[in-house]
């Protein structure tokens, strides 16, 4: 799943083959594929929105402006507001490290960065309970100093940061590795400092990968359920994020409320998918432009873009 | 790749230090806390906790439905990737974007939506009820939720490989008299196999630990529709930290095993491409 943006950049130029299936087989295969995706993807989305508005717009609005829901929205924004910037800074540092240097233990580091992906969300919550819970490693120390982490906001932020931690890094690693370091090295010979290279060459170069990484990280941070559910304690109005609020409303048979909150999160997911699509398009058009300018100048592609970047 | 040695760009020390510090604090410290806690149990206590009947039933359901869901994804994932890469039809790029939905949609939202779709009065559940198939609150429902969660994995691993396959090879096969199906079975399928297996393994690993989308549709009956992550949560809620940790350690071991398998498969896939 790595390098979603870069992988897809190549897809633009595919020539049509002379051999192929008959029109009947094509239509049949398309119909089966769309049927599968329709059952598994479209039906749930349609259900979310139709259930949310099943009683009209007013109950929908009432459900969203209920006190508990509003405080869940604030807590969710706060959590994402802390976790996402932390993971962005880490993502840039880790991607710089992994794509620009070779060093001993690099592949181990890459595996460790991906670890939170292969750990069950429930376990991601459990490990923080074992560290900071009442009977955890730091439990006695924390209760002595009257600090609450588990069943409180800090625990929610930690679990969310853990779960969303590889998302920015792996997008950036893939994009940075694909683009190479020629421009950065040229800037270095021209006397740029490390910070200048990062801010004026590297980050502009990877901006679409970065944007998608941030948006995906944000969507996942706002939507994390399993890990947050373990550490939150489900205190209404205090430690409930939006997905936990969905669970509570659903279990109380308040379906309009549950689906109204869900529709917000679903809209966020759909926006995330749009950003990804736009990012793919701009990467492939950048690639095409790069190829064209390289051909026009009849010099290696990297040098051509270099000049482009260096000019004021 | 010009950077054979360490590399000339500045910032190695800073980025290495920060990355290792952050990874250590946020990932390695908590995970090792869990492993130490699990190993403090003592072998016989650990063994009895991870092999009691309820835990065994949960493993069976988790592994079984994750396997079934991923298998379904392996078949349909290759088909979806094929259709998206090879055919042009209206709305193709929307469909392509939609494949990532399970990756972006919060699991709890997916859970209640799938439950509603497959409940007795849901749009699909109603049709299935007529032919006597019950999905919600059965192991079949768990499989459905895990299929949903795994959709992007096979599609996204197979798609780039399919794009890279040289049309010349297929033309050659056709010229030599192979039927379209023979070409697929003998030429295309072997090229896609490593990527398909990688996608399958990724989907399986993700499904094993999945919690949010399953808890609503499964009904959570102990011994029947209780998945392993739910069992961990239940034990935590009863303050049985030792029991929860022991079962979590088993699941963690399983995910590490899957991680290793995925790495081996990816290495095989790279060799197959070269």
Contacts between the chains, C-beta under 8 A, distances in Angstrom:
chain1	res1	chain2	res2	distance
A	1	B	152	7.3
A	1	B	153	6.7
A	1	B	156	5.7
A	1	B	157	7.2
A	1	B	202	6.7
A	4	B	100	7.8
A	4	B	156	6.8
A	7	B	156	7.8
A	7	B	159	7.5
A	7	B	160	4.6
A	8	B	159	7.7
A	8	B	160	7.6
A	10	B	160	7.5
A	10	B	163	6.3
A	10	B	164	7.9
A	11	B	85	7.4
A	11	B	159	7.9
A	11	B	163	5.3
A	14	B	85	7.5
A	14	B	163	6.4
A	15	B	167	6.7
A	17	B	167	4.0
A	17	B	170	6.1
A	17	B	171	6.7
A	18	B	167	7.7
A	18	B	171	5.8
A	18	B	174	7.9
A	19	B	167	7.7
A	19	B	170	5.3
A	19	B	171	5.4
A	19	B	173	7.9
A	19	B	174	4.3
A	19	B	180	7.2
A	19	B	183	7.4
A	20	B	86	7.6
A	20	B	180	7.7
A	21	B	180	5.8
A	25	B	180	7.7
A	26	B	87	5.7
A	29	B	79	6.5
A	29	B	82	6.9
A	29	B	83	5.6
A	29	B	87	7.5
A	30	B	83	5.3
A	30	B	87	5.9
A	30	B	89	5.7
A	32	B	76	8.0
A	32	B	79	6.3
A	33	B	76	7.3
A	33	B	79	5.2
A	33	B	80	4.7
A	33	B	82	7.8
A	33	B	83	4.2
A	33	B	84	7.8
A	34	B	83	7.9
A	34	B	95	6.9
A	36	B	76	4.7
A	36	B	79	7.4
A	36	B	80	6.8
A	37	B	80	6.6
A	37	B	95	6.4
A	37	B	98	6.6
A	37	B	99	7.3
A	37	B	151	7.7
A	39	B	124	6.5
A	40	B	144	7.9
A	40	B	147	6.4
A	40	B	148	5.2
A	40	B	151	6.2
A	41	B	98	5.5
A	41	B	99	7.8
A	41	B	101	5.3
A	41	B	102	7.7
A	41	B	148	7.7
A	41	B	151	7.1
A	42	B	98	7.6
A	43	B	117	5.0
A	43	B	123	6.1
A	43	B	124	6.2
A	44	B	110	6.4
A	44	B	113	3.7
A	44	B	114	5.6
A	44	B	117	5.7
A	44	B	148	7.4
A	45	B	101	7.4
A	45	B	113	7.4
A	46	B	123	8.0
A	47	B	113	5.0
A	47	B	116	5.1
A	47	B	117	5.3
A	47	B	122	7.3
A	47	B	123	7.0
A	48	B	109	6.8
A	48	B	113	5.0
A	51	B	116	6.3
A	90	B	18	7.4
A	90	B	19	7.0
A	90	B	22	4.9
A	93	B	14	7.6
A	93	B	15	4.6
A	93	B	18	4.6
A	93	B	19	5.3
A	93	B	22	7.7
A	94	B	15	7.3
A	94	B	19	4.6
A	94	B	22	8.0
A	96	B	11	6.3
A	96	B	15	4.8
A	97	B	12	7.3
A	97	B	15	4.0
A	97	B	16	5.6
A	97	B	19	5.3
A	100	B	3	7.0
A	100	B	7	5.3
A	100	B	9	5.1
A	100	B	11	7.7
A	100	B	12	7.8
A	101	B	3	7.0
A	101	B	6	5.4
A	101	B	7	4.2
A	101	B	9	7.6
A	101	B	12	5.3
A	101	B	16	8.0
A	102	B	3	6.2
A	102	B	4	7.2
A	102	B	5	7.0
A	102	B	6	6.3
A	102	B	7	6.7
A	103	B	6	6.2
A	103	B	12	7.7
A	103	B	16	7.3
A	109	B	19	7.1
A	109	B	20	7.6
A	109	B	23	7.3
A	111	B	259	7.2
A	111	B	263	7.5
A	112	B	23	5.6
A	112	B	27	6.4
A	112	B	28	7.1
A	113	B	19	8.0
A	113	B	23	6.5
A	114	B	259	7.8
A	115	B	27	5.7
A	115	B	31	7.3
A	115	B	259	7.9
A	116	B	27	6.4
A	117	B	206	8.0
A	118	B	205	5.5
A	118	B	209	7.7
A	118	B	255	4.4
A	118	B	256	7.4
A	118	B	258	6.6
A	118	B	259	4.9
A	119	B	31	7.6
A	119	B	209	6.7
A	119	B	252	6.7
A	119	B	255	6.1
A	120	B	208	7.0
A	120	B	209	2.7
A	120	B	210	7.5
A	120	B	211	6.7
A	120	B	229	5.1
A	120	B	232	7.8
A	120	B	248	7.7
A	120	B	251	5.8
A	120	B	255	7.1
A	121	B	107	7.7
A	121	B	209	6.6
A	121	B	210	7.9
A	121	B	211	5.4
A	121	B	212	7.1
A	121	B	229	7.5
A	122	B	209	7.0
A	122	B	211	5.1
A	122	B	229	4.1
A	122	B	230	7.9
A	122	B	232	5.1
A	122	B	233	5.8
A	122	B	248	7.5
A	123	B	34	7.3
A	123	B	209	7.0
A	123	B	229	7.8
A	123	B	232	7.1
A	123	B	248	4.8
A	123	B	251	6.4
A	123	B	252	6.1
A	126	B	34	6.8
A	126	B	232	6.5
A	126	B	236	6.7
A	126	B	244	6.2
A	126	B	245	7.1
A	126	B	248	5.4
A	127	B	30	3.8
A	127	B	31	6.0
A	127	B	33	6.1
A	127	B	34	4.8
A	128	B	30	6.0
A	129	B	236	6.8
A	129	B	241	7.7
A	130	B	30	7.5
A	130	B	33	5.1
A	130	B	34	5.6
A	130	B	37	5.4
A	130	B	241	7.1
A	130	B	245	6.7
A	131	B	29	7.4
A	131	B	30	5.6
A	131	B	33	5.1
A	133	B	241	7.7
A	135	B	241	6.4
A	136	B	33	7.7
A	137	B	33	5.9
A	158	B	26	7.7
A	161	B	26	6.4
A	162	B	26	5.8
A	162	B	27	6.9
A	162	B	30	7.1
A	165	B	26	6.3
A	165	B	27	7.0
A	180	B	1	7.7
A	181	B	2	7.3
A	181	B	3	6.4
A	181	B	7	7.4
A	181	B	9	6.5
A	182	B	2	7.7
A	184	B	9	5.6
A	185	B	2	7.5
A	185	B	8	6.2
A	185	B	9	6.9
A	188	B	8	6.5
A	188	B	9	6.3
A	188	B	10	7.6
A	193	B	10	7.4
A	194	B	9	7.1
A	194	B	10	3.7
A	194	B	11	4.6
A	197	B	9	6.9
A	197	B	10	7.8
A	198	B	11	7.5
A	216	B	103	7.6
A	216	B	104	6.6
A	219	B	104	5.0
A	220	B	104	7.5
A	222	B	106	7.4
A	223	B	104	7.9
A	223	B	105	7.1
A	223	B	106	2.8
A	223	B	107	7.2
A	223	B	108	7.6
A	223	B	109	7.1
A	224	B	106	7.3
A	225	B	106	6.0
A	225	B	107	5.0
A	225	B	108	4.2
A	225	B	211	7.0
A	225	B	212	3.8
A	226	B	107	6.8
A	226	B	211	3.7
A	226	B	212	5.3
A	226	B	229	6.9
A	229	B	211	7.8
A	229	B	212	7.9
A	229	B	233	7.4
A	230	B	233	6.4
A	230	B	236	6.4
A	242	B	106	7.7
A	243	B	106	4.9
A	243	B	107	7.6
A	243	B	108	4.2
A	243	B	109	7.0
A	243	B	212	7.2
A	244	B	108	7.7
A	246	B	106	7.7
A	246	B	108	5.0
A	246	B	109	6.2
A	246	B	112	6.5
A	247	B	108	5.6
A	250	B	112	5.0
A	250	B	216	7.0
A	255	B	116	7.9
A	258	B	112	5.9
A	259	B	112	7.3
A	262	B	106	8.0
A	262	B	108	7.9
A	262	B	109	4.3
A	262	B	112	6.4
A	262	B	113	6.9
A	265	B	105	7.3
A	265	B	106	4.9
A	265	B	109	5.1
A	266	B	105	6.3
A	266	B	109	5.9
A	268	B	104	7.9
A	269	B	101	6.4
A	269	B	104	4.0
A	269	B	105	4.3
A	269	B	106	7.3
A	269	B	109	7.9
A	270	B	101	7.9
A	270	B	104	7.9
A	272	B	104	4.4
A	273	B	97	4.7
A	273	B	98	6.8
A	273	B	100	5.7
A	273	B	101	6.5
A	273	B	104	6.0
A	274	B	97	7.1
A	276	B	97	6.8
A	276	B	100	6.5
A	277	B	93	6.7
A	277	B	96	7.8
A	277	B	97	4.7
